[in-house]
């Protein structure tokens, strides 16, 4: 089913850049023309779905690196400093 779809267009919709937003004078004018303007819908979709996916991936990668460094003994010096009572 995924081979029958236009995968390149879907990737551009969720991950592509080069937005072509027209200029508006007010928010009322922006929302009035929003159903007609595909770029606004694409930008809003990226903001609501793609950005959280990027953030989740970065957080997971950072957590994995932190655990790998902890198991390699990098945090041993920090634990010695914390154990000292001042």
N, C-alpha and C positions, 0 to 999 in steps of 0.2 A: 504494500500500500504506500509506503514511503517513497518507493521508486517511481510510482505513478504521479506523485505530486511534484510541484515546482519547488524543490528544496532550496534553490538559490534565492528565489523570491522570499521565502519564509525566513531564511537567514538574514537577508537584507532588512526585512521588516523588524526583526527583533534585535539585531546586532549592528546594522548598518548606520552610518553617519550621514553627513552631507544633507542636513535638513534645509528645506527651502520654505521658511516661514514668511508669509507676507506680513507687512507692517499694518498694525491696527491702531486706531486712535483711542479706543476704550475697550474695557473687558466686555461690555455689552455687544460691541461689534464683533469681537473675537468669538464669543459663544454663539452669536447669530450665524456666523459662517463656518462654525466648526464641523457640522456634518458634511459639508462640501469639501473641506480641506483635508486630504488624506495625510499630509505631513504632520498636522497637529495630532491626529489620532495615533499615528505611528510614534511620535515623540512621547505622548502620554502613556502609551503601552510600554515603551521601553523604560520609562520612569517607574511604572508600577510593577513590572515583572522582571525585566532584564537587570536593572540595577540591584534589586535584592538578591538575584542569583549571583551576580559578581561579588557582592558583599559576603554572602554565605560561603562561596568558594574561597575567597581570600581568608576568611576567619578559620575555615577548616584547615587550609594549608598552613596558616600560622600556628594553629594548635598542634598539628602534626609535627612541624619543625620543632616546636617547643618541647614536645614529648621526646623526640629523637635526640635533641641536645641534652635533655635531662637524663636520658638513659646512657648517654655517652660520658656523663660525668662533668659536664660543663658547669652545672649548678652547685657543685660541691663547695666551691669557695664562698658562694653566697650563703650556704647553710652554715658554714663555720662562723661567718660574721654574725648571723642571726642568733647563734647559740651563746655568744658572749653576753654576760650580764654587766651592765654598766652601772 
